[in-house]
Amino acid sequence: MLDAKTQFQLSRRRFLSQTATGFGMMALADLLGTDSIAAGLGLQGGRSHGVLGAPHFAPKAKRVIYLFQSGGPSHIDLFDYKPVLNEQNGKNVPASILGTQRVSLMTRDKGRRAFGSPYKFAQYGESRAWVSELMPHTASMVDELCFIKSLQTEPINHDPAVTFIQTGRAITGRPAFGSWMHYGLGNASKDLPAYVVMISGATDQPILSRYYHNGFLPSRFQGVQFQSAGDPVLFLSNPSGIDHQNRGEIIGTINQLNALQHAQSGDPEIEARMDSFEMAYRMQTSVPQLMDFASEPKEVLAMYGPNVTKPGSYAYQCLMARRLAERDVRFVQIFHAGWDHHTGLRKDMKRQTDSCDQASAALIKDLKMRGMLEDTLVVWGGEFGRTAYSQGDDLNGRDHHPRCFTIWMAGGGIKPGITIGATDDFGYNVVEGTIHVRDLHATMLHLLGIDHQRFTFKNQGLDDRLTGVEPSRIIKEILA
């Protein structure tokens, strides 16, 4: 009678001898792109089905491009025109407007002098949307956009507010929207991640990796950051002395061992590691092609502005976003930092809008020209707005304001050329159609064909979901 240890070694040896060739063929067929072998083994490369198998209902959008403006853009200086606030410039904001709502520690014990926008506004397009002189390119596209002027969040400081709008909670450790989307719908791209993140702009408010983290979902659903310098993805290049085929063989062998370990333990993180190795290998070919703008017509490059060929610039990343969308990447997020204007607003707002206005509008035009806008949901906005009163006595800065702010959306089932929601004469309180961040998330999922109430993940014994247990609604008035 053999002891348990010997039985295990024999069964393991038999398993290796019977399956190693199969695992090797599967890994190498997939990695080296031998489509006939891969097809025979039923492989689909990096493509994968999500946990839903199929959307709950017919989606309007296949993908999302989220142009996140980190730091809190001032709605009062961009899209929410307030002539009464301008008339009251320098005077104390009435107590009836301020109410008892929470303010930040930076202005809690200071005066509340009204700060009218120093920028001119005008109405544009058939929709007659109000846009500041800071955003002329966006102004030219208003009939493609839906402005929401009554978005409301809960946190009043940057980190919890960014965490909240990315994950649905102000506390850390929860999955970002892109991770939820990947988990539910899978990866439609063979050679690229389902969830790609790019970061641009000033560094006064750091963009933390947990803003695009998988949280309690398996690690395969984390966003993949594309770098602005060096390897686009960390460790993408081969080590010295290793060529592409060598690396494929190494990864194939490692994944044979990983597969054996997974068969024994069932640990999903081993499977995630195998996926990441294989995806990294495929990206060695796909990413250089993705980043080669030589095939882009000159008129398209010009449309995005003079910085479009400068890696790391917002314009470069907007064009990259379109190219990623063309290659079936489901969720592309650009974090564009530099909107935290407590002081120096008159100078810094112009710098910030100069960096993003043209490229944001160009992305909408580009997607529309290619017939992609109708099934690509584009979102532009930050984590909160800014106060109607000045933070300093020089009327040149605004504090954080979660009570109301403006975002715009386009494409992917959104009704174009409309504005919903309204704020009071000071841009301080919502007076019509309050929309919570949870409503925004529920609506985005709806456009992707997902019922937010039925889309859950078992976490610590509970069926957890992006929108939580609090009431949330689909914003039906913005649906095409």
N, C-alpha and C positions, 0 to 999 in steps of 0.2 A: 504494500500500500504506500503510495507516494504521499509525502507530507504536503501541506497546503502551499508552501513556498515553491516547491518543485513543480507542483501542478500549475501554479501561476506562471512560472518561467516557461514551461512547455507550451501552455496555451498562448502566451504572449509571442513566443517564437513562431508558433504555427500561424497566429494572426498576421505577424509581420511577413512571413513567407508567402501567405496567400493574398495579402492586400497591398504590399509595398509597391508592386508594379502598377497596380491600379491607381493608387494614390499618386505615384510619380507621373503616370500618363495624364491624369486629370490636372495636376498642378502645372506640368510643363505645357500641355496642350493649351491651357488657358493663358498661361503667362507668355508663351512664345507666339501666341496668335495663330496656332494651327487650327483654323476654323473647322476643317472637316473632321478632325479627331474630336475637337471640343463638341461639335454638333452630335457626333455619334455617342458621346458620353452624356448628352443632355445639358451641357454647360452653357451659360449665358454671359460669361465674362463677369464684369462688375455689376451687371443689372441684378436687381433683387426685388421681390415682391414685399410689400409692407405687411404688417400684421393684419390689416383690414382685408388683404387679398384684392379687393376692389373698392372704390369709393362707395359711400352709402347711397349716393344719388349722382346723377350726371353733373360733373364739375364744369364750371365756367372757366376756371384757370387751371393750367397744367403746372405752372411754376410761379415763384414769387421773387421779385427783386426789391429788397428793402433798403432804401437810401436813408440810413439812420443818421440824423444830424445831432451828434452828441454834445451836450452842454446846455441845451435849452434855448432854441431860437426864439427871439422876441416876436410873437404874433402881432404885437402892436406896431412893429416897425416893418413888417413884411406883408401881411395879408388882411389884418383886421383894422380897417380904417376907422379912426375915432376923432372926428372933428371937435366934439365937445371937450375931449381930453386936451386937445391942442389949445382950445380957448381958455382952459383952466390951468395952463402951463405955469408952474411955479407956485400955485396956490395949494393949500392943504386939500387932500382928497377928502370928501365928505364922509363923516362917520357912518352914514347910512349905506355907503358903498363898501366901506371896509368891513363892517359887521364885526363878527367875533371869530372869523376864520383864522386858522393858524398861520403864522408868518415865521420866517427863519430867524435864527439867533442873530444874524448879521444886521437885521433892520428892526428887531423887536422893540428896542428901546430908543428908536430914532424917529424923526418926523416923517410925514408921509406927503411930500410935495409932489404934486402931479407933474408928470414928465410926458408932454406931448411929443409925438414922433417928429424928429427933425427932417424927415424925408417926405417927399411929395407922393401922393397917391393918385391913381386914375383908374377908370373902369375900362376893361378890355373885352374884345370878342362879342359874340352874340349873347353870351351869358352875362355880360356886364360885371364880371368879377373884379373886385378891388385888388390891386397889386401895387406895391411900393416901387418907386423908381430904382430901388436896389436890385430888382429882379426882372429886367426887361425881357430876357429870353423866356423865362417862365410865363411872363405876361402874354407872350405871343402864342402860348399853348393852352390858354385857360379853357378853351372849348373842348379840350381832351381830358380835362381834369375835373375831379370832384373835391371840393374843399369842405372839410369838416371843421367848423369853428367853435365847437362846443365840447371838444374832447376833455375829459377830466381824469386825473390820476389821484393817488393817495399820498405817496412819499413827497417830502419837500426838499430832500437833499439828493445829490446826483447819484451816488452809488445805489441806494435802494430804489430810486426812481428808474434808473436804467435797468436794474434787475427786474423791477416790476413789469415794465413794458416789454421786456424780452421774454420773461418766463411766467408772468401772471401772478407773481408773488414778490414781495419786497425782501423776503429772506432768501439766502443763498441755498444752493444745493438742489435746485429744480431744473428740469430740462428747458432749454430755449425753444422758441417756436419752430425754428428750423429742425431741431432734433425731433420734436413731436411729428413734424411733417415727414421726415425721413422714416421714422418708426412706423407711421401709419401707411404711407404710400410706397415706401421702398425707394430704390435708386433706379432711375430710368436710363442712366448713362453707363456705358460699358467701361470707359477709361478715365472717368473723373468722379470725385466724390459727389454725393447728393447734396451736401451742404457746404458751401464755400464762403469764407469770410475774408474781407480785405479792410485794411485800416489806413486812413489818411488824415491829414490835417494837423493842427497843433497838438501838443502833448501836455497841456495844462491839466486836463482831466484824463487820466490813463484809461485805456480800454482793456479791461481785464478778461482773461480767457473764460472766466465763469459766466460772462455775458453770452457766450455761445457754447456753453457746456451741455453735455448730455444729462447732467444731474443724476437722477436715480434710474434712468434708462441705461441699457448696456452701452459700453464705451464706443461701439462702432457707430453710434448716432451723434457723436460730437462733431461740431463744425471744424472744418479744416482751414486753417489760416494760410493764405497766400502772402508771402513776404514781399516787401518792396525793394529789397536788395539781396544779392547773393542768390542762392537756390530759391526759386519761387515757393517751394515746399521744403522744409528742413530735411536735410540728409537725402535729397533727391539724387544727387550726383553719386557715381560709383566711387568707391575708395581707389586709391592708386593701385594699378596692377590688376584690377577687376574690370572686365568688359561686360556688355549687356547680357550676353548669353551666359557667361559665368554666374552673373548675379541671379539670373533666372533659375539656373540649376541649383544654386545655393538655397534660394527661397523655396524651390520645389522640395528639396530634401528636408529643410527645416519644417515645412508644413506637413510632410509625412509624419514626422515625430509629433507635431502639434495635433494632427488628426488622431493619432494613437492615444495621446493623452486625453483628448476630448472624448474619445470613445469610452475611456475608463471613468472619467470624472463628470462629464456632462457640463463642465464649467463654460458658460457662454462667453466669458472673457477670452478663452483660448480661441474660440471661433472668431471673435472680434480681432484678435491678433493676426490670425491667418488672413482675414479679409484685408487688414491694413498692409500686410506684407505684399500681397498680390496687387492691391491697388497702387501702392508705391511703385511697384515694378512697371505697371502699365502706364503710370503717369510719366515715367521717364521718356516715353514717346509722345504721349498726348499733350503734356504741358508745353514743351517747346513749340509744338505746332500751334497751340492755343495762343501763345504769346508772340507769335510772328505776325506782325501787322502788315507785312508786305503785300498781302492780297487785298487789303482794304483800299477802296477808291479814295483818291485825294479829296474829293468833295465830302466824303464821310468823315475823314480825319479832320478836315477844316471845320466841320459842323460841331465837333466836340471841343474845339478851341486849341490854342497854341501849346498847351501842356499835355496833349493827348499821348504823345510818345515818351513822356517822362515817367518812368516807373515810380509808382507810389503816389502820383498825383490823383486827385479826385477824377479828373477827366480821363486819365488812363484807366482807372478802375471802372468807370461807367462803360467805356467801350469793352473792357474785359467782361463786364456783367452781361452785355449783349452776346458776346462770343460764348460765354459759358451757357447762357440760356439756349443758344443755338445747338449746343452739344448736350442738351437734355439735363443739365444740372437743375435740380428742383428748387433749391433755395439759395439765392445769392444775397449776401448782406455786406453793404459797405458801411463802416463806421467812420463818419467824417467829423472829427473833433474840432473844437475851437469856438463854440458858440456861447461860452460862459462869460457874458459881458457885464460884470459887476461895475467895472470902470472902463473908460476909454471906448464907449459904445460907438461914438460918432466915427471913429477911425476903424475900429475892429470889425464892425458890422459890414463896412464896405469891403474890407479885405476878405472877409469870409464869404460874402455873396459873390464876389468876383471869382472865387475859386470853385464855386459849385453851380451857379445859376445856368451858365451856358451848357455845361455837360449834362445836367439833369434834364433840361429841355431837349437836348440832342438825343438822349436815350429814348425819350418818348417818340420823337420823330423817326428815329432809326427803326425802332420796333414796329411802328406803324407802316413804314415803307416796306418792310419785309413780311408783312402780314402776321406778325407775332404779337402785336399789342392785344389783340382780342382774347388771347389765351395766356397772357402774361400779366400778373397783378403787380403793379408798381406802387410802392408806398414811400412817401417822403415826410419825415417829421422827426422830432426829438422826444425827450423824456418828459418835459413840461414846458410851460411858457415863462414869461417874465412879467414883473409887476408894472402896474400903471404908474407907480410912484418911483421917484429916483432913489437910488441907494445912497448917493452922495449929494452934498449941497450944490455941486456944480452941474446938476442935471445931465449926467453923462454916463449913467450906469443903471441897471435894473437888477432886482433880486429874483430869486426863484419863485415861480408861481404855478402850483399844480392845479389850481381851481378851474382853469380853462386855458386851452391852447389850440392851435390850428395845425392840422396836417392836410396833405392832399394825397389822393389816390387816383389811379388811372388803369385802364385796361381790365382784362380778366373778369368781365362781368359787372364792372362798375359803370354806373350811368354817367356819361360825360357831360361837361358843361353845366354843372349844378353846384350850388352852395347850400349846405344845411347847417342848422344851429346858429345861434346868435348870442353875443355877450352884451352887457350893459354899455352905457356911453363911455365908460372908462376902460372897457376890456378887462374887467376884474371879476365879474360873476356871469355865469350862464343864465340867460333869461329865456332861452328857447332850445328845447331838444337836447338835454344833457346826454352825452355818450361817454360811457365809462370805458377804460382800457379793456375790461373783460368783454364788453360788447364788440369792440374792434377785433379782438381775437376770435370770438365766436363767428363774426362775419367773414373774416379771412378764411377760417376753416370751412365755412359754408360754401364759399366760392370755390374751394378745392374739392367739394363734394363730400365733406365730412360733417356729420352731426356732432357738435361739440359735447352734447350730453351723453352720447353713446361711445365716445372715443376715450378709453380709459387704459390705465396701466396699474396692475396690482402692486401697491407700494406699502410696505409695513402692514399688510392685512387689509388695506382699504383700496377701493377702486378710485385711484387718483386721476385727475384730468387737468388739462391746461387752464380751463376757466373756473376750476374749483367748484365749490358748492353754493357760492353766492349767486344771486339772480343775475342773469345776463341775457341779452337778446340779440337777434339778428337785426342789423340796421337795414331794414327792408327798403327804406326810402332812397338808398344809394344804389340799389341793385338794378341793373339794366333789364 
